[in-house]
Every structure is written in structure tokens, then in C-alpha cells.
Amino acid sequence: MGLKENKKVKNARKVDINGNPIVGLKQWKESNPDELYFDSRLELYCYKLLKASPIDFEYKPKTLTLVEKQEAIDWEYSIDQIKDLRDLQRGVVDKNEKSANTRSFNSRNKKSLTKVKMPAWTWSPDFYLGSLKMYVDTKGNKKDAHWRNKLKTARNILKEKDTGVIQLQTQKEVREFINFIVNYEE
């Protein structure tokens, strides 16, 4: 069985404290209940450098809620109409037939103001540097803009609390950042 890719970051693999790839995280956690795991080798690298430094940090601090779950009014199809479209598309594999079904659905149904439930938007940073009031997240190559938007939202919300958000993308950035902080705190 091949290694599973972290869906959020291309080529990221969950690894143990020794850098060994983890296949089957659930089973691994059951076998190693007291062991740390990391979402990528970059995260592990950052952890090891922070651990070797005099910087006080927290690994995997609590998940932050950036936007609470809420109900909103949107210009959308009703839930029943969306269910009808899903039923219509179920089992259809031909792309042209799916397009024809969608066009037919759109001509028969009209959007209206509809109450929709929006899930909470959360963010789980990798590290928190308490003395600096700063969250640090390590990410290599991001697949899409979703993560960047979440990071921007976190920065905007946390700047009101005088808390910083830093993103590190390479081992060189991690080294430079930690060296800067160590020299800054001296």
C-alpha cells in the first residue's frame, strides 16, 4: 500500500518523531498512544529546532475558531431542490449527460432567498510561542487558496488581540526564523 498524501498540502506525509512515515494514522495512534506525530517533515523539523532552542513554545495548541457557525440568508436553491438535483445526477457518469441534467434543472428551478447553515471556520496552528504571543504554522506547497484565505482571516482576527501569525514554508525559513527569535530574546 502506498503512502497517503496529506490532502491539504502536496507531498506532505504524517511522520513520527523519528521522521518515519505513518500509514494508517488511527491504528498508529492506538499502537503509540503517548507518541507525538507530525503532519509533515517540515513540522517535525521546526519542532526539533524549537525543542533545541531556549524558546518557550506549545506544540499543537488548541484549535481556534475564526468564525462561529451561523445561519445566513443566501441567494440559493432550496434544500429540496438541491436534493432533487443530487438524485438526478446519482449514477450518471457521462459528462455530457450531467451537463444536460444541470441545464434542465436550472431551467426548471429558480433561486430564492434561502436560509443556509454555515459551519464554523476553524484553524489548528502548529505552534504557539507564548512569550511572543505568536502562532506559527508550517506549510510547504499549498494546493489552493483556501488555506491562504484562512491564514489571512486568522491574522486579521488575532491582530486585534495583539497576537501574530507566521507561516514558514521551507527549512531555511524555519532556521532563519528561530535564529532571529533566539537573538531577539537575548
N, C-alpha and C positions, 0 to 999 in steps of 0.2 A: 504494500500500500504506500503511495507517495505522500510526501509531506503536504499538509493542508496550508493554504495561504491565508494569512490574516486578511479578512475581507476589506478592512479599512485602508491598509497600506500595502502597496505592491511589494512582493518579495519579503514581507515581514513574517517571521515564524516565532511561535511561542517557544521559549527556551528555559531550561532550568538554570540554577546558579552557576553551573559549570559551562554553560553555553551549549549544552546538548539539546537538540530539537525535541519538542514534546509532541507526540502524536496521540490524540485522544485525551484531551485535557481533563475531562471528567474522571476517567479512570486513573490518570496520573495523580489528580488531587486526592482520590481515595487511597492510593498507594503511598502518597507522600503528603499527609495532611499538614505537617508542620513546615514544609519546604516552601521557599519563595519560587515564583515563576515570573517570567518577564514576557511582555508582548512582542519584543524584538531584541535582537542582539544590541542595537543601539541603546535601548532602555537599560539592558544589563551593563553595558559599558559605562553609561552615565552613573548607574547605581554604584559600581565598583569604584569609580573615581571619587564620587561623593563620600563613600564609606572610608576611603583612604585619606580624605581631606579633613580639616578641622570644622568643616561647615556642618551646622546642625540642620538635619533635614528629616522629612517624613516621607516614606515611600508609600505610594498608592493612598493618598489621603482620601477623605470622604468624597463621594460623588456630589458635585454641585448642581443644583437646579438653576438653570439660566432663565427659563421661562416656565411658570407654573402651567399645569394642564388647565384648559379652559374651553368654554363653548364660544363659538363665534358665528356670526351670520356671514354666509358666503354666497356668491352667485354660482350655483352648482345644480347638478341634477339631484333629485330626491334620492334617498337611500333605496327606496323600492325600484326606482328607475335604474340605478346602478346595479342592483341585484339582477334585474331583467337583462341588462347588457352582459353581465358575467355569465348568466345562464345561456344566453345566445352564443357567447364565444366559447363556452366549455366544450372541449373535444374538437374544436376546429383547429387544424394545423396549417392549412393553406393560407398564406399571407394575403392573397387577393380576396379570398372569401372573408377573412377577418376584416379587411378594409371595407368590403361591401356591407358587412353586418354593421360596422360602426357608422358608415354613411347613412344606412337605413335607420338605425337607432337615432342618430342626430336629427334626421328629417321628421321623425315621429314624435320626438320628445323635446321639450323646451326647458331651459334652465330657469330657475327661480331663486328667490332668496330662501336659503335653507340653513337651518341651524346645524352646525357641524361640531364634533368634538375634536379638539386638538390635543394631542398628548403633550406631556411635559417635555421640555428640551433640556437634557442633562449633559454634563461633561465630567469625565473622570480623569483628572490630571495625573501625571506620573509621579511628580514630586512636589513637596511644599517646603520652601526654605523659610522657616518661621521667623528667624531674626531679621530677614529682609522683607517679610510679607510678600513672597513671590511664589507663584506656581510655575513649574517647569514641565513642559511636555516635549517628549522626543518623538519625532516623526520623520521617517525617511521620505520617499517619494509618495506624495498623496495622489490618490486615483481621481478625485474630483474636488469641486469647490465646496462641497458640503462641510468638510472639516475646517477649511479656511474661514467659512462663514461662522461656524460655531466658535472658533478661536477669536474672531473679531467681536462677536457678541460677548464672550467672556471678558475680553479686555475692556469693553465699554461698561459692562456692569461692575466689574471689580475695581475700575479706576475710581469710582465713587467711594469705595471702601479703602482707598489708598493702597491697593494691592496690585502687584504687577503680574503679567503673564508673559512668559518667554517660551519660544519654540526653538528647539535645537534639531537640526536635520542631519548633521554629519558628526563623526567622531572628532574632527578638527574643531568644529564649533563647540562641542561638549568640553574639550580640553581648554580652549581659549576662555570659555565662559567660567569654568571652575577656577582657572588660574586668576582671572580677573577678580572673582569674588573673594578668593583667598587673599589676594593682595589688597583688595578694597577694605576688608575687615581688619587688616593689620594696623 
